[in-house]
Amino acid sequence: MQHLILFSEKEKQQLLKKRKGETKFGEHIQFIPKLTSIYDAIVDLDVDYVVFGIKEDIGVYGNFGQTGTYRAWEATLNILLNIQNNTFTNAKRVLILGHLDYSKQRETLLALNTSKKKERTKVRNFVEIIDKDVTNVVGSIVKAGKIPIIIGGGHNNAYGNIKGSALANNGRMNVVNFDAHSDFRAEEGRHSGNGFSYAYAEGFLKNYFIFGLHENYTSDTLLQTLKKVKSIKYNTYEAIDVRNELDFKSEMAYALDHVASKKFGIEIDCDAIKNIPSSAKTPSGFSVKKARQFVNYFGQHENASYLHICEAAPTKKTATKVGKLITYLITDFMRAHKN
């Protein structure tokens, strides 16, 4: 794959911050020095999780969003590799594959004016290339019997996660999405706002639960669409955390009941978490604690088959904050899933 850059020993050593008397997570993870086929390289490896990044914000740009989501992968690696390796974090069960990189194309595409139809179409057409890469990587990991943990990029990448998993499992996927937005918008060309609608229309997504939809940012047209599709259910952030009409834990059980009958993906959009730098940062959203509880709860189920954390858009000043958040969510998922 031309866009896949493998994680290397050199990169690991550059990022590791060793301390006497301590053993860091990054000292024990596995990686692949050379690659011909992802499936062939990992199918016999004694690992449970394959972590990879997506360094792109092209899908976000195609959706008129704030760019910067391509930085989340590096922010995460800097923190993840340097947490402690102990009885709570079993790094030997983790392979860091590398990341999908679109830096050359990004410069050209983000110079286009998305208010102009022809230029917007060019951006959205390239998202389809990213779709194919993500589908290939996720599908290869799932087919090899491992669990993908996908970090970074826009929520356009949910499409590739769902399609890759569905193809590998020979059946439609269910998804629970912790998100302020449904990302079930019109099929108007691929972008970060319609990954789930495309996956549904093309027969890769079956049951879909949107957890914590923001009432101020969901159009009436979209609400009517969600109500018409019987396999889609949702709740709103306001009903849970503002008006207290719904109970957070009870709603998680309700959502799990909707998706747990078959393999399901866990999608975490950082737009849903209060004051986290993201493509649509919110001053009013779920706490980090609740996001972690969400990942822990759904990660415990045997049918939880992937974790995707997206839309975080760190700056140099906020990279550590974002890296720590994503690292907490990754380790929460792995701890939950092994129990």
C-alpha positions in Angstrom: 0.0 0.0 0.0 1.5 3.3 -1.1 0.0 5.4 1.6 0.9 3.1 4.5 4.0 4.0 6.5 5.2 1.3 8.8 6.1 2.1 12.4 9.8 1.4 12.8 12.5 0.8 15.5 14.0 4.1 14.7 10.8 6.0 15.2 10.2 4.1 18.5 13.6 5.0 19.8 13.1 8.6 18.9 9.8 8.8 20.8 10.7 6.7 23.9 11.6 8.6 27.0 13.2 5.9 29.2 13.7 6.3 33.0 15.8 4.2 35.3 13.8 1.7 37.3 10.8 2.0 34.9 9.7 0.0 31.9 7.7 1.9 29.2 4.8 0.6 27.1 6.7 1.3 23.9 9.6 -1.0 25.0 7.4 -4.0 24.7 5.0 -3.4 21.7 5.5 -5.3 18.5 5.9 -3.9 15.0 6.6 -5.2 11.5 10.0 -4.3 9.9 8.9 -5.2 6.4 5.6 -5.8 4.7 4.3 -7.5 1.7 0.8 -8.3 3.0 -0.8 -7.1 6.2 -2.7 -10.3 6.7 0.3 -12.5 6.1 2.5 -10.4 8.4 0.1 -10.5 11.4 -2.0 -13.6 11.1 0.5 -15.8 13.1 1.7 -13.0 15.5 0.8 -13.5 19.1 -1.0 -10.2 19.5 -4.6 -9.2 20.2 -4.6 -5.6 19.0 -3.3 -3.8 15.9 -3.1 0.0 16.4 -2.7 2.3 13.4 -3.2 5.9 12.6 -4.8 7.9 9.9 -3.1 11.2 9.3 -5.7 13.1 7.3 -8.2 15.9 7.6 -9.3 15.9 4.0 -12.7 14.4 4.8 -13.2 17.1 7.4 -12.3 19.8 4.9 -14.7 18.3 2.4 -17.4 18.7 5.1 -16.5 22.4 5.6 -15.0 21.5 9.1 -12.0 22.8 11.0 -8.9 21.0 9.9 -6.1 19.6 12.1 -7.3 16.0 12.7 -4.2 14.7 10.9 -2.1 15.6 14.0 -3.9 13.2 16.4 -1.8 10.2 15.5 1.5 11.7 16.4 0.1 13.3 19.6 -1.1 9.8 20.6 2.1 8.0 19.9 4.1 10.4 22.0 2.0 9.5 25.0 1.1 5.9 24.4 4.6 4.7 24.0 5.7 6.4 27.3 3.0 5.1 29.7 4.1 2.5 32.2 4.3 -1.2 31.2 2.8 -3.0 34.1 0.2 -5.5 35.2 -2.5 -3.2 33.9 -1.0 -2.5 30.5 0.1 -5.6 28.6 2.1 -4.1 25.7 3.2 -7.4 24.4 -0.3 -8.0 23.1 -0.1 -4.9 21.0 1.2 -4.3 17.5 1.7 -0.8 16.2 1.3 -1.1 12.5 2.0 2.5 11.4 -0.1 5.1 9.8 -1.8 6.1 6.5 -0.2 9.3 5.3 -1.7 11.8 2.8 0.6 14.8 3.5 1.5 15.3 -0.2 -2.1 15.3 -1.4 -3.3 17.3 1.6 -1.3 20.4 0.7 -2.9 20.5 -2.8 -6.4 19.6 -1.7 -6.6 22.0 1.2 -5.7 24.8 -1.1 -8.9 24.2 -3.1 -12.0 26.3 -2.4 -14.8 24.0 -1.2 -17.4 26.7 -1.8 -16.9 26.0 -5.5 -18.6 22.8 -6.7 -15.8 21.5 -8.9 -13.1 22.1 -6.3 -15.3 20.6 -3.6 -15.8 17.5 -5.8 -12.0 17.0 -6.1 -11.7 17.0 -2.3 -14.6 14.5 -1.9 -13.3 12.3 -4.7 -10.0 11.9 -2.9 -11.8 10.8 0.3 -12.9 7.7 -1.7 -9.2 6.8 -2.1 -8.8 7.1 1.7 -11.9 4.9 2.0 -10.2 2.2 0.0 -7.0 2.3 2.1 -8.9 2.2 5.4 -11.1 -0.6 4.2 -8.1 -2.6 3.1 -6.1 -2.2 6.4 -9.1 -2.8 8.7 -10.3 -5.7 6.6 -6.9 -7.4 6.7 -6.6 -7.0 10.5 -10.1 -8.4 11.2 -9.6 -11.2 8.7 -6.3 -12.1 10.6 -8.3 -12.5 13.8 -7.0 -9.3 15.5 -8.8 -6.2 16.8 -8.1 -2.9 15.0 -7.7 0.2 17.1 -7.9 3.2 14.6 -6.6 6.6 15.7 -7.1 10.0 14.0 -8.5 11.5 10.9 -12.1 12.6 10.4 -15.2 10.6 10.9 -15.3 9.9 7.2 -13.1 6.9 8.1 -16.0 5.2 9.9 -17.0 4.1 6.4 -13.8 2.2 5.8 -13.9 0.7 9.3 -17.4 -0.6 8.8 -16.8 -1.8 5.2 -13.5 -3.5 6.0 -15.0 -5.3 9.0 -18.1 -6.3 7.2 -16.2 -7.8 4.3 -13.9 -9.7 6.6 -16.8 -11.0 8.6 -18.9 -11.8 5.6 -21.9 -9.9 7.1 -23.2 -6.4 7.9 -21.8 -4.6 11.0 -23.5 -2.9 13.9 -22.1 0.3 15.3 -22.4 2.4 18.4 -21.3 6.0 17.9 -20.5 8.3 20.8 -21.0 11.5 18.9 -22.6 15.0 18.9 -23.6 14.4 15.3 -25.2 11.5 13.4 -22.8 11.7 10.4 -25.8 10.3 8.4 -26.0 13.1 6.0 -26.9 13.0 2.3 -24.8 10.9 -0.1 -23.4 14.0 -1.9 -19.9 12.9 -2.2 -17.7 11.5 0.5 -16.8 13.6 3.6 -16.8 13.4 7.4 -20.5 13.9 7.7 -21.8 10.9 5.8 -19.6 7.9 6.5 -22.5 6.0 8.2 -25.1 6.9 5.6 -22.9 5.6 2.8 -22.1 2.4 4.8 -25.8 1.9 5.4 -26.8 2.6 1.8 -24.2 0.2 0.4 -25.2 -2.7 2.8 -22.3 -2.8 5.2 -24.0 -1.2 8.2 -27.1 -2.8 9.9 -28.0 -1.5 13.4 -26.7 1.9 14.3 -26.9 3.7 17.6 -26.0 7.4 18.0 -25.2 8.1 21.6 -25.5 11.7 22.8 -26.7 13.6 19.7 -26.7 17.3 20.2 -30.1 18.8 19.7 -28.8 22.2 18.5 -26.8 20.6 15.6 -29.1 18.1 14.1 -31.4 19.4 11.3 -35.1 18.5 11.4 -34.7 16.8 8.0 -32.0 14.6 9.4 -34.1 13.8 12.5 -36.9 12.7 10.2 -34.5 10.5 8.3 -33.3 8.8 11.5 -36.8 8.2 12.6 -37.7 6.5 9.3 -34.9 4.0 9.4 -35.9 1.3 11.9 -32.4 0.0 12.4 -31.2 3.4 13.7 -31.8 4.5 17.3 -30.4 7.5 19.2 -30.6 9.5 22.3 -29.5 13.1 22.9 -26.9 14.7 25.1 -29.4 17.1 26.5 -31.8 14.4 27.5 -29.1 12.6 29.4 -26.8 15.3 30.8 -28.9 18.5 30.9 -32.5 17.6 31.6 -31.7 14.3 33.3 -34.6 12.6 31.5 -32.5 9.6 30.7 -29.9 7.8 32.8 -26.4 7.5 31.3 -25.9 3.8 32.5 -29.4 2.8 31.5 -28.9 4.3 28.0 -25.6 2.4 27.5 -27.5 -0.8 28.2 -30.2 0.3 25.8 -27.6 1.0 23.1 -25.8 -2.2 23.7 -29.0 -4.2 23.3 -29.4 -2.6 19.9 -26.0 -3.5 18.6 -24.7 -6.5 20.5 -26.5 -9.2 18.5 -23.6 -9.3 16.1 -20.1 -7.9 15.6 -20.1 -4.2 16.3 -17.7 -1.3 16.2 -17.2 1.4 18.8 -16.8 4.9 17.3 -15.7 7.7 19.5 -15.9 11.2 18.1 -13.9 13.7 20.2 -16.5 16.4 19.3 -18.7 14.8 21.9 -16.3 15.4 24.8 -16.3 18.8 26.5 -13.4 21.2 25.7 -11.4 18.7 23.7 -9.6 20.3 20.7 -11.5 18.8 17.7 -13.0 19.7 14.3 -16.1 20.9 16.1 -15.0 21.6 19.7 -17.8 21.9 22.2 -18.0 23.8 25.5 -20.9 21.6 26.5 -20.5 17.8 26.1 -19.8 14.6 28.0 -16.9 14.5 30.5 -13.7 12.5 29.8 -14.8 10.3 32.7 -18.1 9.4 30.9 -16.2 8.8 27.6 -13.9 6.4 29.4 -16.8 4.6 31.1 -18.5 4.3 27.7 -15.4 2.6 26.1 -15.0 0.4 29.1 -18.7 -0.7 29.0 -18.9 -1.5 25.4 -15.4 -2.9 25.2 -16.3 -5.7 27.6 -18.7 -7.3 25.2 -17.4 -10.2 23.2 -18.8 -8.8 19.9 -16.9 -5.5 20.2 -14.7 -5.8 17.2 -12.9 -2.5 16.7 -12.3 0.9 18.3 -12.1 4.1 16.3 -11.2 7.4 18.0 -11.4 10.4 15.6 -11.9 14.1 15.0 -9.4 15.2 17.6 -7.5 18.2 16.3 -4.6 19.0 18.6 -2.3 22.0 18.3 1.3 22.1 19.6 -0.1 23.5 22.9 -2.8 20.9 23.2 -1.0 17.8 21.8 -0.2 16.4 25.2 -3.8 16.8 26.4 -5.2 15.1 23.3 -2.5 12.4 23.4 -3.4 11.6 27.0 -7.1 11.4 26.3 -6.7 9.1 23.4 -4.2 6.9 25.3 -6.6 6.6 28.2 -9.4 5.4 25.8 -7.1 2.9 24.1 -6.0 1.3 27.3 -9.5 1.4 28.8 -10.7 -0.6 25.7 -7.9 -3.2 26.0 -8.4 -3.7 29.7 -12.2 -4.1 29.2 -11.8 -6.4 26.3 -9.5 -8.9 27.9 -11.7 -9.4 30.9 
